Amino acid sequence: MSLFKAFDFKKRDTVVHRLDPRTKLYLAIVLFIVSFLFNEVVVLSLIFFSLLLVLAVAKSLGQWFKTLRALSFILLFIVVINSIVVPYTYPLGYAITMVVRLLDIMACFSIFFLTVHPDDFAQVVIQLHLPFYF
């Protein structure tokens, strides 16, 4: 199972798929920034569960969970290394916070790439006057 399966577009008739790609891009960027603003597991978990709800509405939850399986080794590695190396009173709590943050980041960009056709993404890049090369 490839980690990049989280970013395979599949055409579906859902509310999330019908949203403008710019809206989904802004949502992904804002949630990416918000996930770095908070260090509390509760807040990061609320963001994560709201993203899971969006994935469920987009009917892409199953595909995302397959990718999560591929990512599980990295998540376990983060927990082990942070539990050993981090000089906090509760290093396991910090490690879990980092894992939930990574899940938030992965989920917000997965929503974007799972629900935006690559041609629509190219149009967004053109409309936002971002430099790109083919």
Secondary structure, DSSP 8 states (H G I E B T S, - for coil): --GGGGG------SHHHHS-HHHHHHHHHHHHHHHHH---HHHHHHHHHHHHHHHHHTT-HHHHHHHHHHHHHHHHHHHHHHHHH--SS-HHHHHHHHHHHHHHHHHHHHHHHHHS-HHHHHHHHHHTT-----
